[in-house]
Amino acid sequence: MHIGNTISLPTREVHISADDRRRHVYLVGMSGTGKSSLPTRMAADEIEDGDGLCFIGPHEGIARAGQTCGGVELEGGGAAA
């Protein structure tokens, strides 16, 4: 899965292998760098490919976005209030 490009020269593509995604993904970064949009996009790609996933996130907004990612309504998802 292509997740972006390096900002250093020469620019290179950055990928996460399917094997690495099966284990876990830990995202760290400064505000505004896509830490919330990347897992939502990754979940949508997994759903479109017919694969399963487990999404655990600390923020209610991203968990709720994950309930409908990829245009698919997911059962039992969402954050506790």
C-alpha positions in Angstrom: 0.0 0.0 0.0 1.4 3.3 -1.1 1.1 5.8 1.8 3.1 8.8 0.5 6.4 10.1 -0.6 9.6 11.2 1.3 10.3 14.9 1.5 14.0 14.4 1.2 15.7 14.4 -2.2 15.6 12.2 -4.1 11.9 11.7 -3.5 10.9 8.1 -3.0 7.6 6.4 -2.5 6.8 5.0 1.0 4.8 1.7 1.2 3.5 -0.5 4.0 3.5 -4.2 3.1 0.4 -6.3 3.7 2.4 -8.5 6.1 3.3 -5.4 8.2 -0.4 -4.2 8.2 -1.5 -7.6 9.5 0.5 -7.2 12.6 0.0 -3.6 13.7 0.6 0.0 12.6 1.7 2.7 15.0 1.5 6.3 13.7 3.4 9.2 15.2 3.8 12.7 13.8 3.2 16.4 14.2 -0.2 18.0 14.0 -1.6 18.2 10.5 0.6 15.4 9.0 -2.3 13.0 8.3 -2.2 10.7 11.4 -6.0 10.6 11.3 -6.6 10.5 7.6 -4.1 7.7 6.8 -5.7 5.0 9.0 -9.1 5.9 7.6 -7.8 5.6 4.0 -6.0 2.3 4.9 -9.2 0.9 6.4 -11.2 1.8 3.3 -8.5 0.1 1.1 -8.8 -3.1 3.3 -12.6 -3.1 3.0 -12.5 -2.5 -0.8 -10.0 -5.5 -1.1 -12.4 -7.7 0.9 -10.0 -8.0 3.8 -11.0 -7.7 7.5 -9.5 -5.2 10.0 -9.6 -4.1 13.6 -9.3 -0.4 14.2 -8.5 0.8 17.7 -8.1 4.6 18.1 -8.3 7.0 21.0 -10.3 9.7 19.3 -14.1 9.4 18.9 -14.1 11.4 15.6 -11.8 9.0 13.8 -13.6 6.0 15.2 -16.9 7.3 13.9 -15.4 8.1 10.5 -14.2 4.5 10.4 -17.8 3.3 10.8 -18.6 4.3 7.3 -15.2 4.3 5.6 -15.2 3.1 2.0 -18.9 3.8 1.8 -19.6 0.7 3.9 -21.6 0.9 7.1 -19.8 -1.2 9.8 -21.6 -2.9 12.6 -20.8 -2.4 16.2 -18.1 0.2 15.6 -17.7 3.5 17.2 -16.2 5.0 20.3 -17.6 4.8 23.8 -19.2 8.1 24.9 
